[in-house]
Amino acid sequence: MLNLIGRPMRRARLRHYLMCPPTYFDVVYSINPWMDPSGQVDRRLAIRQWSGLVDAYRSTGHRVDLLQPLPGMPDMVFAANGATVVDGHTLPAKFANKQRAAEVVVHAEWHRRNGILYGGGDLPRPNAVNEAAVNEAEGDFAVLSRRILAGYGFRTSLQAHRELAILTGREVISLELIDPRWFHLDLALSVLDDERDHIAYYPEAFSLPSRELLAELFPDALIANQHDAYAFGLNAVSDGLHVFIPSGARQLREDLAAGGYWPISVDLSELIKGGGSVKCCTQEIRPALIALRNTVVPRSTVALSDDVSSLVPTIPSQRSAGASS
């Protein structure tokens, strides 16, 4: 269906997001090409930028729950990597790098406490099918209306694709990533409309067979150029109408507007120093198809929805020499 000026009619759907303040964000090691431990991180700026994203979500009607940030876990702000929730089913992450391994416990505990809100049941033990089934959650899993696109090549294994298919009962389509700069699928591909299966992607991030498969399955996809891919433009979040997109993207933002979307630019330049932007900060809670009735919201869940400021202690704006998170 087209509107009066010939653009597709887009419809926003309210979403439930889980996020974590960058209270202890830092770059003290390098596990991707974007991280430079010799540089400086301005935590105050990171918090301001991240808070702007939270405000943008809430101002468009979306629910944002917060994880409690913990010292010693500088990448917790990239909450998308902690778990994948599809139709109330939750698959905990198993990180490829030991530096982030402790985050899994924090995410799993949140989902155990709050699963009642979205119809979740018991969490499966990570890698119950195969110990080699490493997965970095929504970093490499993109959920469509009935299928799931899954990246592999750097962080998430093909065995984990099978785990997710078994857990959710959905078809999982494997896509091979070949450039370490786009080490996660959510850096190379973005779901714009998960009802109509409309996506945007950067072809050069994928192997030739995966590129051909994407072209066949999604002939109407938006194709990002190199500039926007480098600007993390595909690390975006969409509710079907509003697309929260890193501010460095140019052509893609214009293409979104021409396609009937409402792009909302978000500056997360400080967090990009850690190799992530809008989508990396945002884990989506996709509830069970049949909503639970007569449920009591746990007290701990209410606490998670407090103002962002309550989770952000006073901290120095620059990392001192030799300091660590």
N, C-alpha and C positions, 0 to 999 in steps of 0.2 A: 504494500500500500504506500502511496506517495502523498506528501502534503501538498499544499497549494502552490509551492514553488518547485515542485518536482523532486524534492529530496525524500528519502525513505522515512517513514514514521518510526521514531525511536521511542522506547518506553523504559523508564527507570524502574528497577525493582529494589526494594529496600534490602540492605545487606547487613550481616553481622560479622564484624571484624575483630580479630584478636591482635593486639599490638603491644610493644614494649618500649618504654622511654629509653633514650640513649644516655641514661645517667652515667654509665661507665664506658661509653663508647670510646674506643681508641684503636690505633693501628700499631700494635706491638709485635706483630708477626706478619708474614706474607704467605697467604694460601691461595691467592689469585693474582693475575697480572696487574690489577688496579691498586693493590696494597703496597705502600712504601713506608716501612717502619721508620725511616729516617726523617719523614715529614712531621709536621705539627698538626694536631687536631684541636680545633676550637670547640670544646664541648658545649659552651653556652650557645654558640651559633647552631650547632647540631640540634640542640634541644628546641630552640626557637623554630628552626625549619621543620622538624618533626612535628611539633605542636601545631604548626600551620596545616600540616596534612590531616592531623586529627580533627582540627576545626573544620576543614573542608568537608571531610566525611560527615561529621555531625550536622553541619549546616545544610546538607542535602538529605538529611533524614536517616542516615545510617547509624547503627549501633556500634560502638567501639568499646570493647572490654580491654583491660590492661593487665599484662603480666607484671609482677614485681621484679624490677631489675636487680641483679645481684653482682657484687664485685667479683672480679676475676673472670667474667664472661663478657668481654667487650663487644661481641657480635650479637648479643641477645636482641638488639634493636631489629635485626633482620628476622622477624618472627615468622615469616612465610616458610622458613626452612625447618620449623619445629615439628610439624604434623600436617597431614592432609585429611580433611573432613569432607566426605561425599555422602549425601543422603543419611546423615547421622552416623556413618561409619568412620572411625578414626584410625588412620595408620600412622603410628609414631615414626619419627625419623630415625635413621642411623647414619651419623655423619661420616663422610669419607676421611675427614681430618680430625685428629685427636684434640686439637685446640677447641673444638666446639662440642665435643662429646657430652659434656656435663649438661648442656642445654636440654637434652632429650628428657631428662628426669623432670625438669621444671615444667615443660610442656605437657608431659604425660600426666603429671599431678593435676594440672589445671583441667584437663579434659576429664579426668576421673571425678573431680569435684563438681564440674559444671555440665557434664554430659546430659543431665536431666533437662537442661534448657533446650537442647536441640534433638532430643530423642536418641542420644548416644547410649550405647551399652558398654559392656566390658571392653577394654582396649586389648587388642591382640598383643602378645609378646612380640617386640620387634624382631623381624627375621625368623619367624616361626617356621617358614617354609625352607629357608636356606640361609645359612650364616653369611653367605656372600652377597645377600640382597641388601646392599647399601642403598639408602635413598635419602635425598635432601628435600623431601616433601614438595611443597608448591614451587620450590625453585625449579623442579623438573617435571611437575605434573600440572597440566592445564586442563581444566574441567569444562566440557561442552555440555550440550543438552542431554546426550545419551552416551557419549564416548569421552575418553580421556586421552589427551595427547601427552606423551611421556618422552622426555629427553634422556639420552645416555651418551657416554663417551668420555666424560670427565668425573662426574660426581655420583650419579645414580646408575645402578646396574640393571641389566635386563631382567635379572631374577626378581628385582623389586617391582618391575612392571607386572610380572605374573602375580605377585602378592596382592597388588592393588586390584587387579582384575578379579581375583578370587574373593577378596573382601567386599568389593562393591557390586560384583555381578555385571560390570560394564566392560565393553570392549576397550582395550587399551592399545593405542597406536604408537609404536616405537619410532622415534626420530633421532638420527645420529647427529650429534654436534661435533664439529671438526676444528673449530678455532678456539683456543684457550681463553681468548678475550670474552667469548660468549660461552662460559663454562656451565651455565645453567640455561635451561629452556626459557625461563622468564626474562632473560636478557635479549633473546633472539625472537621471541614470539609473544604476542599478547592476545587474549580473548576479549573481543570488543562487545559481542552479543552472544551470551551463552544460551539463548533461546533459539536464535537463528543460525548459530554456529558461524559467526562472522569473526574473522581474525585479522591480525596484521603480523607480518614477519619480515625478517631480513634473510634472503635466500643464501647469501654467502656464508652464513654461520653453519649451514647444514651440508652433509654429504650429498652427492649428486642423486642417489636413489631417494633419499628423504626429501630433497628439493622437488624431485619429480612427483613424489607422492603428495606433497603439500599442494602443488599446482593442480593436480588431478582432483583432490578432495575439496579444495577451497578456491575455485576459479575467480571468486569475487573478492578475495582477500586484498587488503591494502599492503603494498610493498614498500618497506622502509628503505631509504637510501643510506649510504655509508655514514654520512654526517649524523643522522638521527640515531643510527645504531650505536655509534660511538658516544652519543650524548645520553645513552640509556633511555632513549625515547620509547622503546618497546617494553621497558620495565614499568608498565602502566597498569592501572586498575580501572575497570569499567563497571557501571551498574546497568548497562544497556543503553543509557543516554549520556550521562556524565562520564567523561574519561579523564581521570586524574593522571596527568602526564608530566614527566620531568620537563622543566622549563627550557632546557637546551634544545629540545626537538623543534624543528621549524616546519619542514614540508609535511611531515606526518600530522602535525597539528592542523594544518590547512586541509589536508586530505580528510581528516576526521570531521571537520566542520562541513566540508562539501558533502560528506556522506550522511549528514543529518545528526551527527553527534554534537555534544556540547563539551569541547575540551577545556579542562581547568588546569592551568599550568601550576606546577608546584616545584619550588626550588629546594632540592635536597643535596646541593653541591658538596656540603661537608660530609654527608654520609656516603657519597659516591667514592670518597677516599677509601672506604672499606669494601667497595665493589658491589654496592647495592643502592637502590633508589626506592621509588614508590611501592612497587609490587613486593620487593624484598622485605619491606617493613610491614606487610599486610597479609595476615593469614585469614582466609575466609572460612567462616563456620557455615557449612551448608547443611541445614537441618534435615531430619527424616521427612519423608514424603507425607506422613500422617503426623500432625503435631500432637504432642502429649497434652492431655487435659488434667486439670486439677493438680498441677504440680506446684510444689513449694520451692521458691527460689532460695538456695542456700545463702546463709549470711555472708560467706566468703565471696560469693559472686557479687553481692551488692558493693562490697569493699573495692572490688576491682573496677567498678564504674565511677569511683571518686575522681575529682579533678586531677588532671595531669600534674599540677603543681605539687600535690601531696606526695608524689613519687620521685620528685626531683630535688635532691638536697643541694645545698650551696656547694659549688665546686669551682675550682680555678678554671679560667678560660683557656689556658694553654697547659699542655703536659710539660712538667718539669723534666729536665734532662735525666735520663735513666729511670724515670718512673714507669710503672706498669699498671694495668687496670686491676 
